[in-house]
Amino acid sequence: MSPPTPALSLPRVQDDQVAAAIDLVRTYGSGENAVAALRGVSASFARGQFTAIMGPSGSGKSTLLHCLAGLDGVTSGRVLIGDVDLTRLSRTRLARLRRDRLGFVFQSFNLLPMLTAAENIRLTGRLAGRRADPAWFDTLVDALGLRERLGHRPAEMSGGQQQRVAVARALLTRPEVVFADEPTGNLDSRSGAEVLAFLRTAVDGYRQTVIMVTHDPVAAAHADRVLFLADGRIVDELPSPTVDTVHAVMRRMEG
Ligand SMILES: Nc1ncnc2c1ncn2[C@@H]1O[C@H](COP(=O)(O)OP(=O)(O)OP(=O)(O)O)[C@@H](O)[C@H]1O
């Protein structure tokens, strides 16, 4: 077993916070070519909360998600998962934390083509050297309607089925946070709705924390709140979003 990562005594924004960005700055390149993707973003994410991140193209949504998930480095600021500041971890520890404590769902599914659905779902747990809880595996497979597809490879499944496999894989290790980057971006509206409904169920039923980047007001309306980014900053926050209220904020931002 690896030694515990030392807890840092950092201010907690709220008691049930599981993730946070603190004054996050991410600049790509340098000198004349420097692009400020994030210009000082602070946000707190509570256990069992579903947050959507929206904003115009280039506003920094993916950069924020990748920095929060430890997939991209930061220029300054801190990223907390629990009490651990990701920005201070070695590459090895960061990789281990991502594997053990975080889940990921990407627009492009990112399944391994030579593995069956069941093998893909179990992959992260196997990499972590853990045997998946069989009851939890069954719960996820049934809730996501994948029972009949377990022996199929990705090429033999629809996009919606592949994304449901990716969602099951992300949740199998019971991660503290699931990061989803445009999870419905490649899906038709019905398949997208199924994936979103399941994420909502995971939040309501299992207190899963979800942070999702999306362009789609319908997708964002499944969340508990929407953070709006513009030009590398959070410019608005909408609690209990509906499709109409998300549209209204987007119109205000454009105007
Ligand atoms: N690896 C990189 N190198 C240089 N610039 C980058 C890199 N990644 C992102 N950027 C720039 O940072 C800014 C924010 O990009 P980001 O992808 O986070 O925006 P986004 O809101 O997710 O956009 P989209 O909605 O189009 O996906 C953009 O100006 C982008 O061109």
The ligand as an SDF file (V2000), in Angstrom:
LIG
                    3D

 31 33  0  0  0  0  0  0  0  0999 V2000
   -2.4100   23.2390  -25.6630 N   0  0  0  0  0  0  0  0  0  0  0  0
   -2.7190   24.5150  -25.9290 C   0  0  0  0  0  0  0  0  0  0  0  0
   -1.7920   25.3420  -26.4230 N   0  0  0  0  0  0  0  0  0  0  0  0
   -2.0820   26.6350  -26.7030 C   0  0  0  0  0  0  0  0  0  0  0  0
   -3.2790   27.2020  -26.4860 N   0  0  0  0  0  0  0  0  0  0  0  0
   -4.2390   26.4240  -26.0000 C   0  0  0  0  0  0  0  0  0  0  0  0
   -4.0260   25.0420  -25.7020 C   0  0  0  0  0  0  0  0  0  0  0  0
   -5.1870   24.5240  -25.2090 N   0  0  0  0  0  0  0  0  0  0  0  0
   -6.0760   25.5210  -25.2160 C   0  0  0  0  0  0  0  0  0  0  0  0
   -5.5160   26.6660  -25.6930 N   0  0  0  0  0  0  0  0  0  0  0  0
   -6.1710   27.9700  -25.8180 C   0  0  0  0  0  0  0  0  0  0  0  0
   -6.7230   28.2980  -24.5450 O   0  0  0  0  0  0  0  0  0  0  0  0
   -7.9970   28.9260  -24.6940 C   0  0  0  0  0  0  0  0  0  0  0  0
   -9.0430   28.1090  -23.9370 C   0  0  0  0  0  0  0  0  0  0  0  0
   -9.1760   26.8450  -24.5800 O   0  0  0  0  0  0  0  0  0  0  0  0
  -10.2130   25.7410  -24.1080 P   0  0  0  0  0  0  0  0  0  0  0  0
  -10.0330   24.5520  -24.9900 O   0  0  0  0  0  0  0  0  0  0  0  0
  -10.0800   25.5390  -22.6480 O   0  0  0  0  0  0  0  0  0  0  0  0
  -11.6010   26.4520  -24.4030 O   0  0  0  0  0  0  0  0  0  0  0  0
  -13.0620   25.8340  -24.4410 P   0  0  0  0  0  0  0  0  0  0  0  0
  -13.9470   26.8090  -23.7640 O   0  0  0  0  0  0  0  0  0  0  0  0
  -13.0400   24.4340  -23.9210 O   0  0  0  0  0  0  0  0  0  0  0  0
  -13.3370   25.8370  -26.0050 O   0  0  0  0  0  0  0  0  0  0  0  0
  -14.2800   24.9060  -26.9160 P   0  0  0  0  0  0  0  0  0  0  0  0
  -15.6860   25.1810  -26.4530 O   0  0  0  0  0  0  0  0  0  0  0  0
  -14.0430   25.4190  -28.2890 O   0  0  0  0  0  0  0  0  0  0  0  0
  -13.8470   23.4860  -26.7140 O   0  0  0  0  0  0  0  0  0  0  0  0
   -8.2470   29.0120  -26.1860 C   0  0  0  0  0  0  0  0  0  0  0  0
   -7.8450   30.3070  -26.6130 O   0  0  0  0  0  0  0  0  0  0  0  0
   -7.3510   27.9590  -26.7720 C   0  0  0  0  0  0  0  0  0  0  0  0
   -6.9680   28.2700  -28.0830 O   0  0  0  0  0  0  0  0  0  0  0  0
  1  2  1  0
  2  3  1  0
  2  7  2  0
  3  4  2  0
  4  5  1  0
  5  6  2  0
  6  7  1  0
  6 10  1  0
  7  8  1  0
  8  9  2  0
  9 10  1  0
 10 11  1  0
 11 12  1  0
 11 30  1  0
 12 13  1  0
 13 14  1  0
 13 28  1  0
 14 15  1  0
 15 16  1  0
 16 17  2  0
 16 18  1  0
 16 19  1  0
 19 20  1  0
 20 21  2  0
 20 22  1  0
 20 23  1  0
 23 24  1  0
 24 25  2  0
 24 26  1  0
 24 27  1  0
 28 29  1  0
 28 30  1  0
 30 31  1  0
M  END
$$$$
